[in-house]
Amino acid sequence: MNIPQLDNTYIANTYARFPVTIARGKGSLVWDADDKVYIDMATGIAVNSFGIADPAWIRAVTEQLCTVQHTSNLYYTAPDAQLAQLLCEKTGMKKVFFSNSGAEANECAIKAARKYAADHKGSEYSTIITLKNSFHGRTITTLAATGQDVFHHDFLPLTEGFAYAEANDLDDLKAQVAAHKCAAIMMEVVQGEGGVIPLTQEFVKGAAQLAAEQDLLLICDEVQIGNGRSGKLYGYMHYGITPDIVSTAKGLGGGLPLGATLLGEKVQDVLTPGSHGSTFGGNPVCCAGALSILHRLDGPLLQSVQEKSDFIVSSLTGAKGVKSVTGLGLMLGVETERPVKDVINDCMARGVLVISAKNKVRLLPALNIPMAQLEQAIGVLKDVCAGE
Ligand SMILES: *Cc1c(COP(=O)(O)O)cnc(C)c1O
């Protein structure tokens, strides 16, 4: 059997894969099994922050790999302690819990919020208000947090204690908060899977104010928009707010699985020995790679992310066959006149990998994609959108 046949025979049928077997890559270029080359505008869904086989990341990872690959959390190790320090120094958050994925980072955020509310207000204050059209993960609890019915059916009953407010509708958020005994409000400042839809300044600031007034925690799910992708270190930094809890994953590890839940002043001591844990969380190899990524997310790099974003937005806005461009930084959604599937397939045929988010073409290039490759990829996308 060839690889697709083997995969289809033995791997659970949860993914509608593209008919491409990726064999190798370098930076923002990937080669398939037939040695056809593509410009990678998807980065494994915002994971490969500095592209494929980035030399500095490989050095950091292999050095740690050859030193000790895993210890369990029963012992101290340097990479996770140093990464936690860097995350706190760069954000002003106070403590970090490490896990292995976005869903787990959100599970920790939800547990921390519930425990804080139970400790301070009573265990009946357990409801977490999330937003309609959100995406927070695939575990039974993060599915419950996800405000999209399509993900829910077939898996009921989900974890109780979630209610959903309309995104960018402060009145609805207030109504939901008033209708429940709440622990927290949880949001992605740019709804990624929901179609790359940024929340408005008014809504995010209003939600932060409401949370402060009502003694609710504000949780920002930065799994996709975080770690430099927005053009700032974290997406919430575009809104002038300070969340109580930040969850992140995807781009943090630069290609190895790593989730992090950042705990602010109020909640820094809520998790106590035995209240949460993970065997693999904070794995030293993953954390060593993440240190290499995070150290490089400095002012000049973030500035270049913003400039590349401006280039994409100005190239595509008003272009033939393009209805709209939304998002922040290098997480952009392009609404096209042609069906999104056709656009993706035609781009792939012409050597450009893009993915979808709902009805949009989603662009998630590496933060350091060379300008010439970005220009070439956007040129192809423009031609495909125009039907040329
Ligand atoms: C991808 C994603 C998740 C889930 O992350 P996994 O690593 O797949 O568990 C959660 N929240 C957001 C906003 C995401 O984009």
The ligand as an ORCA input file, in Angstrom:
! r2SCAN-3c Opt
* xyz 0 1
  C      -6.301     24.985     17.855
  C      -7.022     25.690     18.941
  C      -7.341     25.055     20.148
  C      -7.062     23.582     20.378
  O      -5.707     23.305     20.358
  P      -5.218     21.757     20.265
  O      -3.730     21.870     20.389
  O      -5.667     21.245     18.941
  O      -5.828     21.048     21.406
  C      -7.931     25.795     21.142
  N      -8.225     27.092     20.974
  C      -7.939     27.743     19.822
  C      -8.263     29.195     19.709
  C      -7.347     27.061     18.763
  O      -7.105     27.703     17.616
*
